[in-house]
Amino acid sequence: MDRKKQWLIYGMLTFATSTWGSAFIAGKIAIESFEPATISFLRFFGAALLLFPIMWIMERDIPKPTKKDWGLFALLGLTGIAIYNICFFLASKHAPVIKSSLFIAANPMLIMLLSGIFLKEAISKRNVIGLLLAFAGVVTIITEGNIMMLLRFQFELIDFVLLGAVITWALYSVLGRIVLRKYSSIVSTTYAVGFGTLFLLPVSLLESPWEHVATASWSAWLAIAHMSVFVTVIGFILYYYGIQKIGAAKASIFINVMPVSAVMMATVFLGEVLTFATVIGALFVLCGVYVGTSVKRKKTEALAHAKTG
C-alpha cells in the first residue's frame, strides 16, 4: 500500500472515531427524552433506512450470503449494534462519564489482543507502544490530570454493563474482520445494522417508547438523527473500511481519538473549559496514534531499494 493511500485510510479512521465522540453528547441529550433501547432502535432504524438504498445503488455484485454468512451478520448485529448500544446508553444514564469513558478507552487493548489470538494479525512493538501512549493520553484527559481519582472508584453493578459494552465492541471489530474478507464495508455495515435493528425492536417495545414520542424534545430528535447519519452510516462504514485495509488491531488504535473529540466538542457546544491536562492528553493520544500506525522509515526504504535493486 502506497503512503498516500495509507494516510487517506488513517484520515478516514480519524474522522470516523471523531464522529463517535459526538455520540457522548448526543446520547446525553437523547436520554432526557427516551430510554436506552429506544434510542438505540430509533438510531439504527434511521440508519437502516439510509444504508439499504446506498448498498443497492453502490454495490452491483454482492456475493450471495451463505447460512454461515447470515449467522455472522446476525452476530455483528447482536454484539456491536444491539448489546453494545444498550450498554452504552444505560451507562450514559446511570454511570459517571469518567468511568464510562475509561471502560471504552480499554477497547483498543482488547481488540488488539483478540486480533492477535484469533485473527493471527501481526502486532509490532510500535503498535503496543503507540496504544499505551494513546491510552495514557485518554486517562489524562478523562481524569483531568488527577490520576489518583481512579483509586476512588468502587465496584458497582453498572460496571458489568460497561464491561459488556467493551467486550461486545471488541467482538464486533474482530468478527467484522472475518466478514470483510468476502464483503465490502458498506454491505457488512448494512446487514449488521439491519440485524441489530431487529434485535433492538422487542427490547425497545418493553420500554413503551410511544409514550415518549409526543413529549420528546426537538433536540432529542436531532441528536438521534445525528447519530443515525454521521455516527452510524458514515462512521461505521469508514471504520469497517479501515479494518478491511489495515486490520482490526491497528485500526483500533484510532478509537483513542473518540474521547479527545468528545472533550473538544463539549468545549465548543456545551461551554466546558478546555484544561491544560486535556491538551497534554490530546498530544499523548496523537503521538500514540502516530507511533502505533507508522512503519520505521529504514524498513520502508530497504524494501523499496530491494524492489528496485
Protein Blocks (a to p, Z undefined) as FASTA:
>chain_A
ZZklmmmmmmmmmmmmmmmmmmmmmmmmmmmmmcfklmmmmmmmmmmmmmmmmmmmmmmb
gcdddfklmmmmmmmmmmmmmmmmmmmmmmmmmpcfklmmmmmmmmmmmmmmmmmmmnop
acdfklmmmmmmmmmmmmmmmnnopamlmmmpccdfklmmmmmmmmmmmmmmmmmmmmmm
mmcfklmmmmmmmmmmmmmmmmmmmnommlmmmmpcfklmmmmmmmmmmmmmmmmmmmmm
mmmmnojklmmmmmmmmmmmmmmmmmmmnopacdfklmmmmmmmmmmmmmmmpccfklmm
mmmmmmmZZ
